């Protein structure tokens, strides 16, 4: 890796960390950059997953005020997130990718639309304040597992899916949902680090450049997200999710 390539990865890492903290989808900045400097696709995907994971941790630190009072909930869903992420990693390492690549764009676009029409969808699935505690817990764990499964497999736009899923089943402000999203993204990231560092073809030089940059970007991005009005934050996440989904769809069909 030469100086130019390292600089490009550094800039991509800063941008990806910030985007992940605010909306999710930062992997679509770092992953193409890794491909652009000549890394094989599988190595780029695995290295990218490891690189962006530390940025989620810094986002958690930056948004910790909005995690206050959610400790018990977080402890209940962390095992579910770990199980989902492990299943996703196994799918990536053991199954053909082309089928899932075609499904991913629709998942991301669907998540963005789900967040956009959250109020109407709550009328169908039940408002969190109006369902039994047991049903609310089932809905929460289902959403977390499916999102973590996706995150372990692909990761890109994981934040969009998590915000959409959590906002649908929790009666919380979007800022507090985003803070929980950061925590669960960090958990999924730690699982991918453990699995891919042992079993995946990691380019450690690229990780060494990108990972510290995502930490800085993630911390700053979470600060920005906390200051955005709920309507603006929702609009940003929905818009970015639709753009990411469209990009992934075009890439899958070309």
C-alpha positions, 0 to 999 in steps of 0.5 A, a space after each residue: 500500500 502506497 501513501 496515496 492509497 493510505 490517504 484515500 482509505 484514511 479519508 474514507 474511514 473518517 467519512 464512513 465513521 460519521 455516516 454510520 453514527 448518523 444514519 448507517 451505510 458508511 461501509 458503502 464508502 470504505 468498501 468501494 475504496 478498498 476495491 478501488 485500490 486493488 483489494 480482492 472483493 472477499 478480502 475487501 468485504 471482510 477487512 471493511 467489516 473489521 475496519 468500521 467496527 471500532 467506529 461504532 464503539 466511539 459512537 456509543 461513547 459519544 451518545 451515552 447520554 441517550 443510553 441512560 435508562 436503557 441499560 436493562 433493555 440493552 442487557 436483554 437484547 445483547 445476547 440476541 444481537 450476538 446470536 444474529 451476528 454469528 449466524 450472519 458471519 456463518 452465512 457469509 463464510 459458508 454460502 454463495 453470496 450472489 443470492 443475498 446480494 440481490 436481496 440486500 437492496 430491497 432490505 435497505 429500501 424497505 427499512 427506509 420506507 418502514 421508518 418513513 411510514 412508521 406511524 402507519 405501520 404501528 397501526 398494523 403491528 400494534 403501537 408499543 404502548 398498546 401491546 402486551 409486554 410479552 409481545 413487545 419483547 418478542 417484537 424487539 428480539 425479532 427485530 434485533 436478531 434479523 438486523 444483527 443477522 444482516 449485519 454479520 453478513 453484509 453490514 452496509 446500512 446496518 444502522 438504517 435497518 436497526 433504526 427502522 426496526 427499533 423505532 417500530 417496536 420501541 416507544 422512545 425518541 429517535 435520538 434514544 433509538 439511535 443511541 441503542 442502534 450505536 450500541 447494537 452496531 458495536 456488538 455486531 462489530 465485535 462479533 465480526 472482528 472475532 470471527 473474521 480475524 480468525 477465519 477471514 482473509 483480512 488485509 491488516 494494513 488496510 484495517 490499521 489505516 481505516 479503523 482509527 479513522 472510523 473511531 474519530 468519524 464515529 465520535 463526531 458523527 454521534 455528536 451531530 446526530 444528537 443535535 439534529 431535530 427528530 424530523 431532520 434526523 428521520 429525513 436524513 436516515 430515510 434519504 440515505 437509506 433510499 440512496 444506499 438501497 438504490 446504489 446496491 440494486 444498480 450494483 447487483 443488476 449490472 
